[in-house]
Amino acid sequence: MRRWRTLLAIFLAVFLGVMGMGSLQAATLSPGENLVVEGIPPIPLSLVEQVNRYTEFRGARLSSWHPTRREMLISTRFANTAQVHQVKFPLGARKQLTFFPDAPSGASYQPTAGEYFVFSKDVGGSEFDQNYRYDLATGEVTLLTDGKSKNSGGVWSTAGDRIIYTSTRRTGKDNDFYIIDPTNPASNRLLTQLEGGGWYPLDWSPDDRQLLGIEFISANESYLWLFNTETGEKSLLTPKGKESVSYRGAVFSEDGKGMFVVSDRESEFQHLDYFDFTSKTYTHLTHQINWDVEELDLSRDGKLLAFVTNEDGIGVLHILNTATRQEIPLPKLPLGQIFGINWRPNSQELGFTLVSAISTADVYSLDLATNRLERWTESETGGINTANFSQPELVRWKSFDGRTISGFLYRPPARFAGKRPVMIDIHGGPESQFRPSFLGRYNFYLNELGVALLFPNVRGSSGYGKTFLKLDNGYLREDSVKDIGALLDWISTQPALDADRVLVTGGSYGGYMSLAVATTYSDRIRAAIDIVGISNFVSFLERTESYRRDLRRVEYGDERDPKMREFLLKISPLNNAEKIKKPLFVVHGKNDPRVPLNEAEQIVATVRKNHIPVWYLMAKDEGHGFAKKANADFQFYATVMFVKEFLLGDTNPV
């Protein structure tokens, strides 16, 4: 026993000596070598231990069904990043196939024999994805693209012998179509030159002679084209009319005589139609649903069409009999988000990913032949019972112009007495929407700190019709900021919420919103967190990657126009930074292609002149958000400290 005590004493002495601390309580966490940390106090290991279980949530997403066997590829994380795994039966072992520092995406089996799959991967969050072939027999990985440009994963031909994908390799900004036989990288060739960064392939015709492609102009305007898969010649399917139309997706019918298409044509919402190529006529298939249809998938035999609607933020699965044009009754599914719908070849079984407020993302399948719902993955939750996690509450308030704005409020457990402090978290996009989902580590703020979480969908958010989507474009940009001002008014009327303790945060466009709120309503918040956010619209538009620059100009305005440039400079947080009087935390990735690192560097340097606390965290191996668990964990630990000090603490800098 004395020997073990001696060894333990030696171990503790060595451990504490390495930490450079006099006690375990005082030991701190060292940042990873790729992290740049400025202004952030040392993070105690005691805090790491306190929050650790909330960092161990995992999720799983369906990637692809095997074409001949009832097994699938999924994406899930067991180390630092999500990787491709194989699952051979429901709740079977997850066999890891890829082992990269960065996460692969879009893994897709070759659709006839399934002897290999194709996936995409970037380096360090750069989003310059390359395509690869993974041979299942050998585990060998073969590069299929040029190794430099930005490439999309593409779509398989019906015969399964070719893929058409996009690449920027010709000009660096235009999404041209390329075609390749993945078994023969030398077969890769340019199919057609295109202008702009908004082009994507959608679906091959049943005879593989034609391709449906989409030209994305903005969230409110896009077009569908037919391409000859041999010559690359294209013809416009959806001419421009009196009103702009947004096409979200389309697939050929099984006989190739028409297509099932999702658009907001003659409607506020994205709906499902059948379009006949010969008569050029549309048949409405979802006229009774006044919500957006957001994704669709047609079974291999063309008899069943699955689609998902976004109904006030909830994902609802529908399946249509294409012969009768009638919906098929489905068993009740858990309430949450449904995405990644994918028919298993030659079956009536639909796979999908489902996530809810009390359940992390997992893979399920629904077999219409038996009406049986099966769970394929059961992801870990750090040993925490998630059944009692807070459920979202839909809330609404009136904004400055009388328009109703909505959001979702998560309340902390009842054991937290008195008015609760509030974190307002604003989504990115801006053409996006907060959807009730699993909050993961955010549950720590609710369950352990007693902070209420409020996720607004300000004007410009998707999901509420195309009129609402356009309400923040161009010169209307600051109206969305006023929606948060109205939300602060609403909070002050709520007996359970503390209007004197509010923190605002957001990522990407939400980062801009956080900065804008900090400049406009600095006297009404305690602190702000800007994650990969825009600080100056002009420098952002001039420096964002060229393949997306024109697409963003449609939303924000063209900085090359003198009048618009003047407006954008006027409203940019960087040029109003002297109004930020409350503590600021800025997080960014060095390799961000969307919102360049300069946006973070300039706001940090400028706000520091205000003599208020400014915390700065930058990761050299990340892009538009932290994807690696070690980096995301450090960001979370630092954010918890920031929340404790500036939202929950007694200090309230003026």
N, C-alpha and C positions, 0 to 999 in steps of 0.2 A: 504493500500500500504506500509506504514511504517513497519507494522508487517511482511510482506513478505520480505522486504529488510533486516530486522533484522535476519529472519530465514536463508536467503541466505548467509548473512555474517557469521553466526554461522556455516553453512554447509561448506563453503569454508575454514574457520579457522580450523575446525576439519579435513577436507580432506587434507589440506596442512600440518597439523600437523602430521597426520598419515604417509604421504609421507616423512616427515622430510625435507621439502623443503620450501624455502621462496616464491616460485611462482609456478604456474602451469607449466610454461615453463621449470622450472628446475626439475620437478617431473620425476622420473625414474621408470622403470618397474622392479619388483622383479622377479628373476628367480623362476620357479617352484621348489618344494621341492625335486624333483627327478633329478634336473640338477646340475652338477658340472661345475662351470664357473671359468676359470683362464685366466687372461690377457685381458679379454674383458671389455672395459670401460662400465660404466652404460648406459643403453639404455634409452634415453629420451622418455617420453610418447608422445612428439610432433612427434617423428619419427614413433612411433606405429600408431598414428592417420594418419600420412601421407601415410603409406603403407597399412593401414587396409583393404581397399576394395580389394586389390590384394591377401589377404589371405582368402577371402570368396568364392572362386570358389568351386563348388561342381561338382561331376561327378556321373554317374550311370552305372552299368554293369549288363548285363543279367546273372542270375545264373541258372534258370530252369523254363521250362514251366510246368504248371499243366497238368496232363495226360488226364483229361476229360473236363476241363473248359478252356476257353480262358482267362487265367490269368497267372501271372508269379511271380517268386521271383527275386528280384534284390538286388544288394549291393550298398548302398549310405550312405553318412555321413550327419547327422544333428547336432551332438554334437562333441565329441572328436575323435571318430573312426568310420569307416564305419560299418554298421550293416545290417542284413537281413531285407528287406522290401517286402511287398506284394503289387502288382499292379493288379487291376481287369479289367482294360480296358485302351486303349491308352489315355495317359495324365491324367489318374486317380490319385487319392490320393495315396501317398506312405505310407502305413501303416507299422510302425516299429514293428518288431516281436522280435528281440533280443536286449538286453541291457547289453553288457559286456564292461569291461574296455579295452579289446583287441578285434580286429576285427575278426569276424568269416569269413570263406572262404568256397567256394565250395558247397554252399547250393544246395541240389538236392532233388526234390520231389520223393517219392516212385512212381515208374513209371506206376502203374496200377490204383490205387485208389486215391493216393495223400492225404491220411489222415495224413501223417507226412512227414517231410523231414530230411535228414541227413546233418550235416555240420561239419567242422573242426575248431579248434581254439587252439592257443598256449597261453602262458603267457609271457608278456613282451618282445616279439620279439625273444624268444628262438628258435622258429621253431620246437619245440618238440610238434607237433600238436596231439591233441586227437580228436576222432570222437564222435559225439553226435547225439541223436535222439530228434527232436522237434515235439511234438504232437500238431497238430493244434487245436484240440477240447479243450484241457486243458491248453496249453502253457507250459506244463511240459517238462523239458530237462533232458535226461538220458544219462550218460556217457557209451560209447560202447567199449572203449579201456582201457588199463591198467593204464592210468593217469601218466605214467612216460616216456615211449619210444617215438620215433618219428614215426608217422603214416601218411600214405597218405589217401586221401578221398576215393579212390577205385572206382570201377565200378559196376553198377547194373547188375544182371542177367536179361535175357529177360523176365522171368516170374515176375520179380520184388520182389522176395522173399529172395534174398541173395545179399551180397556185397563181392567182393574180394578186399582186400587192402593190402598194405605193412606195415610192422612194424619192427623196430630194436630191439624189446624186448628180443630176444634170446641172441644176442651177443653185441648189442650196435652199430654195424657197418654194419651188413648184412640186406638187405631188403628182409625178408622172406614174403611169401604170406600167408595171413590169410583169413578165410571165416566166415561170420556171417549172421544170420537173425536178422536185426535190431530190430524187435519186441521182440526178445528173446536174451538179451545179454549173457546168459549162453550158447548159441549155438556157441559162438566164439571158433574157433579152428585153429591150425596151419595146413595149407594145404600142404605147401612144404618148405623145407629149401633151401636157396639159398646163394651163396657166392658173396659178393660185395654189394655196395650201389647204383648200377645203375639199379636195377630191378623195373619194373612197369607193372601193368595190363593194357590192352588196351580195350578189347572187348570180350563179351561172344558170343558163337555161337548161332544161332537161337534155337537150341534144348537144350541149356544150358549144354551140355556135355563137351564142350571145351572152353578154354580161350586163346586168343592171348595175349602174354606178350612180353615185350621188355627188352633186356639187353643192357644198355648203358655203353660203355667203354670210349668213348670220343666224341667230336663234330664230328669226322671223322669216328667213328667206333661204330656200334651197331648191334644187332642181334635180329631176331624175333623167338619166340618159341611158340609151342602149348602145353598147359597144360590140363590134365584130371582134371575136376573140382571136382571129387569125390576122386581120389587117389593122385592127385598132381604130377603124373608122367609127365615128359616133353620130348618133341622131338624138335630138331632144324629144323626150317623151312628154314633158310637162311645161309647155310654153308659159311665159310670163303673162299674167292677166292684169285686171284692174287693181287687184290686191295681191300683195306678196303672200306666198304660201310656203309653209315650212313642212318639208317631207322628212319624217323621222326614220323610215325604213321601208323596205319592200322585198318580196320574194316572188319568184315565178310560181304560177300554178303548176300542178303536176303535168298537165298537157301542154304547157308552154304557150297557151293562147291568151293568157292574161297574167295579171299579178295582183297579189294582196298587198295593199299599200296603206301606210299610216301617215296621215297629214292633218293639217288644220284647214284644209280647203273648205270654204263656205262655212266655217265653224270657229268658235272660240277655242275649242279643244282639239287635241290630236285624236282622230277617230280612225276606224278601220273601214276600208272600202275594197271592193274588187274592181279592177280596171281591165276592160276588154281591149286588147290591142287592135282588133279589126274595127270595131264600132267606135272606139275612143270614148266609151261611156263608163261612168262610175256606178256601182251599186253599193249603197250604204249597208254596212253590216252591224254597226254599233250605234245606231241613231238614238237608242234608248239610254245610252250611257253618257252623261254629261261630265265626264272626266277624261284625262289624257290616257290614251293607250301608249305604253312606253316601250314595249318590246314584243316581238312575235317570232314564232318558229313553226314551220310546216313539217308534218311527218313525212317520212321518205315516200310513202305511197300517195301522199297528197290528200288523204281523207280527213285528217285532223289538223286543225290550226289552233295552236296555243297562243294566248296573248295575256299580257298583264296590264291592268289599269292602275293608275295612281288616284285613289279616291280619298281626298282630304289628307294625303300623306301616307295612307295605308296601301300596300300592294295587294291587289285582288287578282287571282288567277281565273282565267276563262278558257274554255276549250270549245271550239266551233266545229260542228260537222259540216264539211265544205260542200257536201251534196245537198243537204237540206237547208243549209245556212242557219241552223238552229244550234243554240248552246246546249252542251251536255251537262246534266246535273253532276256536281262534284261533291265529295265528302268535305266536311268542314275542316279547314286548315288553320293552324295557329295564326293568330293575328300578328302581322309584322310586315316585313319587306320580302318580296319574292323577286329574284332576278336570276339571270343566266339560264333561262329555260332552254332545254335541249332534249329533243326526242331521241330515244335509243333506236338505232337503225333496225328496220324490219320488226317493229313491235308497236304496242300501244302504251309504252311506258315513257313517261316524261320525267326527266331529271331537272332539278333546280336547286338553288341556294335559298335558304330562309333564315331570317334573323329577326329578333324581337327585342323588346326592352329587357326581358328576363332570360334571354337565350342568345348566346353568341352565334355567329353565322355557322351553319352546318348544311350538309348536303342531304337532300331527300329525293325520293322518286314516288311517282303516282302511276300505278298500272290501271288503265281504264278497263282492261279485260276482267280484272278482279275487284276494281274499285278500292285497291289496297294502297295505303300510304306507308312507305318504309323509310327509315332513317339510315343513312349510309355512314355518317360520321357523328361522333359525339365529342366535341372539343372540350379541352380542359378549361376550368375556370379558377385556377389557383386554389382549389379546395374551398372556395366560397360558395355558399348556397345562394344562387341568384334568384330564387323563386320570390324572394321578398324585395327585390330591387324596385325602385320607384317606377311607377307607370306614368307615361306622359299625359298631360292634361292640355287639351286644345283651348287656347285663350285668344281673345280678340280685343282690339282697342281701336278707337277712332284717331286718325291722324289729322294733321293740320288742315287738310282740305275736305274733311268729312269722310274720306275713304276708310273702309274697314281693313285693318291689317291683322294678321293672325300669327301665332307662333305656338310653340309647345313648351309647357312648364313642367319641370320635374321638381317635386317637393321633397325635402329631406324627411327622415322618419319623425314620427310624432314625439319621440323622446327629446327632441331639440325644442325647448320652450322659447317663447318670445318671437319677436320679428326676426326673420332670417335674412342674412346678407344674400346678395344676388350676383351671379355671374351671367352676363349677357354674352352669348356666343353667336356671332354672325357668320353665316355660311359664305363660301366663295362663289365664284362663277363670273359675274353675278347671276348668270342664267342658270341657276341651280335652285335647290330647295332643301331645307332641313326636313328630313323624314324621321319619324319615330323609329328608333333602332336601339341596338345594344350600345350603351355608352362606354363599356369597357372600364378603363382606369378612371374615367370621369366619375364613376360611382363613388370613388373615395371622397370627393368633395361633398357629395350628398350624405353618405353613410357615416363618415368619420369626422367631417368638419361642420356638417349641418348647413351647408351652403345650397341655396336654391339655384337651379340651372334653368335659364330661359333662352330658347332658341327661336328668334324671330324670322319670319319670311317677309322681308320688306318688299316694297314695290320693285319690280324687276325680277322677282323670283319666278321660276317656272312652276307649273302645276295649277295655276289659277286662271288660265286663259291667255291668249296672245295679246289682248289689250293691256292686261296687268304686266305682262312681260316687257312691254315697250315703255313703261312709265318712268324709267330711269335713264333712258338713252340720251346721249349727247348733252344738251344744255339742261336737261332735267336731273342731272346726276345728284345734286344735293337734296332733292326731294326724298331720296331714300334715307339720307342722314336725318332728315326731319321726322321720318317714321320712328327712329330711335328716340328722338326728343319726346315724341308723343308716348312712346313706351315708358320713358322715365316718369312722365306724368301719371300714367296708368299704375305704375309700381307704387307711387305715393298714395294711391287710393286703396291699396290692398292691405288689410289688417295684418296679414301674416308675413309681409315682405318689408324689408327695411330700406327705404329710399335713401337713407344716409350712408349706406354701405353697398355700393354698386361697383362692380368691376366689369369692363367691357373687353372682349377678346374676339379674335377671328383670324382665319387663314386666307391667304391669297387676296381676293377682292374683300373678304371679310377683314383682312389685315388693314386694307385701306379704310374700311368703315370704322375699325377700331381707332385708327389715327384720326379720322375725321371727327368722330365723337369726342375724342380727347381734345381736339382744338375748338370744337363748337360748344361742348357742354362740360368743359373741364371742372367747373364749379359743382357739377352734379354727380361726379364719379369719384371713386377713390384711386383708381389706377387703370392702366390699359396694357394689353398684350397684343403685339403685332407679329403675326407669324407669316413669313414669306409674303408680306404685303407691299402694295404700291404706295410710295410716298410722294412721287411726282409723276403725273400722267404723261408729261412730255418726255422726260428721260426714259420712262418705262416703254412708251411706244417706239421711241427711237432705238432702244436696245433689246427689246424682246426679240426672240429668234425670228428671222426673216420669213419663215414659212407660216407664221401665225400673225404677223404684223397687220396685214390688211384686214384679217378677220376681226382683230381687236379694234381697229379703227371704226368699224361699223358700229360697235357697241359704245365706245367711249368718245368718238369724234376723231377727226383727222387733224393731227397736230401740225400738218404742213399748211393748213389754212390759217392765215394770220388771226382772224377773229376767234376761231376755235382754240388756237394756241393760247391766246390771251386768256380765254375763259379757263382752260385746263390749268394753266399756271396759277390763276387766281384761286381756284378751289383746292389745289394740291396741298396736302398736309405739310409738306416740306416748307412751303412758302407762308405757312401760318403757324410754324412750330413754336414761335414765342408764346402762343396761347396755351401750350401744353404745360400745365402747372402740377400735374400729378405724376407719380412714378410710372415709368415705362419699361417694358420688357420686350426686346426685339429678338426674334429667332429667324435664322435663314440658313439655306444651304448654298455652298459656294458654287455648285454646278447647275443652279436653277436656270433652265432655259426660258421659262415663262416670265417670271419676275426676277430680273438679274440682281445679283448681290448688291450692286450699287444702290439699289433702293433702300436697303437696310443700312448700309454704311453711311449714307448721307443724312438719314433721319437721326441716327444715333449721334453723329458728330454735331448736328445742329441743336438737338434737344438738350445735350449735355451743357450747352451754354446757359440753360435755364436754371442751373444749379439745383436740379432735382435728381433723385436716384434714377439711373438708366442702367438696366441690365442688358447684356448682349451675349447671345450664344450663336456661334456659327460652326457648322460642320463642313469639313473639307471634302467629305465623301458622300454628300447628299445633294439632292436637287430641290424640287418643289415640295418640301415637307420631308420629315425624317422617316425613312423606311427601315433602317436598321435598328433592331431592338435596343442595343446598347446606347445608341444616340437618343432614341425616343425615351428611354428610361431616364437618362440624365436630364433631358428637357422636362420630363414630368417631375422629377425630384426638385428641380429649380423652380418650376411653376408652383408647386405646393408651398415652397418657402416664400415665394413672392405673394401668394394668396394669404398665407398666414400673417405675414408682416404688414401688408398694405391694405388688405380687405378686412381681415379679422382683428388686426392689431389696433392699438389705440391711436397710432399716428395717422394724421390726415393732413399731409402737406397742402398748404394754401398756394 
